[in-house]
């Protein structure tokens, strides 16, 4: 069962990503982390089912962040 867009946003927020306000058009939201060069872009309302590529993008960004943080230690 696919995750909801709101769940992906919660995952990003918990990992330390910051929502860039007033960025994007319509239902698009841009999430940025200081250690990563490119933002994660999510589209859709919070109650919508997330697309498989959106879940993959969020998981890949969080994994990349974890690898960078482990490399710093």
Beta strands, then each sheet from edge to edge (+ up, - down):
strand 1: 18-20
strand 2: 29-32
strand 3: 40-42
sheet 1: 1+ 2- 3+
end
